[in-house]
Every structure is written in C-alpha cells, then in structure tokens.
Amino acid sequence: MKRIFHYLYWPLNVLLLTMNRVVYKDFRIFGLITVKNQGKLSLGHNVRINSSRYANVIGGDTRTSFVVKKGATLQIGDNISISNAAFYCNSSIIIEDHVMIGGSCKVWDSDFHPLDPELRKTNPRDNFLTRPIHIKESAFIGGCSIILKGVTIGKNSIIGAGSVVSRNVPDNEIWAGNPAMFIKKLNGYG
C-alpha cells in the first residue's frame, strides 16, 4: 500500500517541491504533502515522509505540511522520518540528522498572533513573537507532540507522546507531559 502512495503522488510532490523552490536530495513521500515556501526550505538525503491518514499504522489525522514565511529557514537533515506533521516556520527551524517525528506532531516557531489584545483586534497577523527551534541529532518526538518557539531538543533525547515542549531539553534525556518535564536520563548516554 505504501508503495502505491509513493508512486501515485510522486509527480505531484515533485511539482509542489519544485514550484515552491524547495532544495531536496532524495526522499520518499507516502501521500501528498502541502508546501507553502516563501523562504528557504531544504530536505536532506533519505528523508521519509508519511502524508496521509493511511500511510502510517498509528494513523494521523492529517497530512504533512510545511509553511515557511518570507525570510525564514526550515532545514531538514539526512535520514529523517516524519509522519503527518505540521511545520510552521516564521524564523528558523533546524532539524539535524537521524531525527524521528511521530504522527500528528506540530513544530511552530511563532505565536501566530500578538499577545496584546488591542493589537489582535487591529492587526492580528503582525507583532507576534517568534524564536528559532533546533532539534538535534537522533532526537525522537513522540506522536501528537507540540514543539513551541525558542526550544532546543538535545541530541538523542526523547519526547513522550502528547507532550507540549515549551523549554529546552538537554541531550540524552526523556521528557514528557504538558508542559513537558524531565522524566529520566537515557541509560548509557551522557
């Protein structure tokens, strides 16, 4: 079934990536992605993306989407696995090599709207906070997690399913919850 999704949507995905000036190497996409790139979006070697509710045994309520605003950079490294996740990049999102991002995750580097209620009334699409996100090598983000602006997730670290990560996670640790909190160190690391 996955092969059918890959070959069926291959021409459309290549067209979407090309039309949106995405720099890519080799990838496998199962389903149809959404891309809105006004900045710099790059995919490394061996990027695997599930983008359909049928492309992953754990499901997923949507497809994978990439929104990169003007002047922003979304850089996805080598040997990455992404499943039905949504990326919104207004500043910078860097995902290093060997990262796994589970089903229905959200990675957002902005608040989308100003915090001041008066500004939200008059100009809701401007004056909001944005800060870079950095997901380091071999991190694993469990399904349905949300990674918020300004966060660095350390090398080899694991984020438990359904977590909301609003602060930095050191290397070699497991964090989970809402808000995500330290659970334990990974045995044999750091």
N, C-alpha and C positions, 0 to 999 in steps of 0.2 A: 504494500500500500504506500509506504514512504517513497519508494522509487517512482511510483506513478505521480505523486505530488511534486516530486523534484522535476521530472521531465515535462510534465504538463505545464508547470508555471515557469520553467527555465527562461523561455524567451521574454516573458513579461517582466520577470525580476531583473534580467539583464537590461532591458529597456528602461525600467524605473531607475536602476543604479546609474546608467549612462546619462539619462536625461537630467538627473539630479547631481551630476558631476561628482559621483562617489568614486574614490580611488579604491579599487579592490584587486585582490590577487586571485586566490581560488577559494570557492565557497560551495556549500550545499545548502539550499533553502528548500524546506518541505512546506509548501503552501505559498501564498502570495504575501509579500511584505508591503508595508506602507512607508514611503520615504518622502520627506519634505526638507530638502537641504538648501539652506541659503548661506552656509558657512563652509567648513571643511569636515567631511566625513570620510573616514578610511576604514577598510576591513583588511585584516592581515591574512596570512596563509591559513588554510584549513579551518575556516570559520563555518560552523554548522548552526543553522537557524531553523527552528520549528516555528511555523507561522500559520497555524490552523488548529482548530479545536480537535482535529482528527490526527494530527501529526505527532502527538505525544501520548503515551499510555496514561500519564497522570492528568491529562486533559489540559485545560486552559480555556479561558472564556473569550479569548480574542486572538488576534494575530500580532506579530512583531511589528512595531512601528518605531521609526527614527525621525525625530524632528530636531533639526539643527538650525538655529536662528543666525541671522547675519552677524558675522564676526566671531562666531563660536566654533569650537573644535570638538568633535567626537571621534576619538581614536580607539579602535578595537584591535587588539593584538592578534598573535598567532594562536592556533589551536584553541579557539574559543567555542563554547557551546551556549546557545541562547534559546529559550523556549517561550514563545508567546509573551515577550516582554515589551515594555514601552519605555523609550528613552526620549527625554526632553532636555535639550542642551541649549542653554542661553549664554553660557560662558565656556566651560570646558569639562569634558568627561573623558578620562583616560582609563582604559581597561587593559591591563598588562596581559601577558601570555598565560595560557592554560587556565583561564577563569571559566567557571560554570555558573550560569544564571538560570535559575529554575523557572518553572511555569508561572506566568502571570505576574512577574516582578515588575516594579516601576523604579526607574532611576531618573530623578528630577533634580537639576542643579539650580532651581529657582523657586520662588514662592508663587509665581504666576500673576499675582495681584499685589498692590501695595497694602501695607498693614494699616495705614491711616484710613479710617472710614470716609473722610471727606475726599481724599484722593481716589478711593474706589468709586465714589459717586460720579466724579467729574472725568477721571481718566483711568479706568480700571486696567488698562493694558500697559501702563508705564509706571515708573517709580517703584518697582518691586526689587527685592533683594535677590542676588544670585551669587553663588560661590562655587568653585570647582569641586568636582568629585574625582577621586583617584581610587581605583580598585586594583590592588597589587597582585602580583603573580600567584597563580594557583589558589586564589580565593574561591569559595563556593557560596553562592547566595541561594538559600532555600526558597522554594515556591511561595508566591504571594507576598514576598517581602517588598518593602519600600525603602529605597536609599535616598535620603534627603540631601539638600545642598550642603557643601562645605565638608563632606565626610571623606575620610580616607579609610579604606578597609585593608588591613595588613596582609602581608604575604602568608599564604596557607590558611588564613582564617576562614571560619565557617559562620554563616549567619543562618540561624534556625528559621524554619518556615514560618511565614506570617509575621515576621519582625518588622519594626519600624526603626531604622537606623538613623539617628539624628546627631551622633557624635562619633569621633574617631575610634576605630577598633584596632588595637595593636596586632603585630604579627603573631601567628601561631596561637590564636585564641578562638574559643567558641562563644558567640554571643547570641541571645535570643530574647524575644518579648517586645512589648510595646509600652514604653520605649525599650529598645534593645539594651540588655545589660550583660555584663560578664558572667559566663557560666563556668568555664574552666579552661586551663591551658591544654594544648594538644600534647599528648604524651610523645616523648622523643624529639620534640622540637623546642628550640629556644629555651 
